Amino acid sequence: MDSITIGIIDDHQIVRQGLKELLHKINNYQVVYEFDNGEDFIEALPLASPPDIYILDYSMPNMTGIEVLMELERRRVDEDYKILLLTQHFDEYIIDAAYGYGARGFLNKNCTAQELKFAIESIVTTGYTNVTDILKRVKKFEKITLERKEANVVLSDKELEFLKLVCDERELTYEQMSEIMGMSLKSIDFYRSTLFERFDIRSKIGLVLFSFKYRLTEPFI
């Protein structure tokens, strides 16, 4: 893979420096932008030459990583911001908020170099991180007890079939889903767009969490 360009948003200079060195060692990734807080990052937009991906710290003063994502969503910017959120905490609220506001990936700061490399390259090449890993993690959450009949979520058979394929641990592409369902990619995109609009979902991971939250499809039923 050609050298990936990265922007880092973190309020600790020593963390940014250490992350830059690690990224260079992992695969000669090039850090082309650094911001020591979310406000400076937002004020600098739009960037003249946006990086391939941003690594965003969750815990920052004045403006958290989630608030940065919320501001990007509020602005409805045209640029496709591929953001990997790093945090020391992994809980239901953070993961739900992160993916709800458009994060493409989520890693604990205790992750290994290989996990970081995998996340970066997955986001750049496919648009999101390992769906299987997210499925394993969200299954451990015990707070959500909503059942389908309580959620008042009504989907057509085709919408449910599409959603089930989205949650498939084989991590199917939309092209593969169209083949399995025996319909055009345009039809698949219609189902995706419809669910996005009706339920205020913004990403493929958001669809997975939506199915999990309301126990709509396998493997959550």
Buried (B, 14 or more C-beta within 10 A) or exposed (E): EEEBBBBBBBBEEEBBBEBBEEBEEBEEBEBBBBBBBBBEBBEEEEEEEBBBBBBBBBBBEEBBBBBBBBBBBEEEEEEEBBBBBBBEEBEBEBBBBBBBBBBBBBBEBEEEEEBBBBBBBBBBEBBBBBBEBBBEEBEEBEEBEEEBEEEEBEBEEBBBBBBBBBBBEEBBEBEBBBEEBEBEEEBBEBBBEBBBEEEEBBBBBBBBBBBBBBBBBEEBE
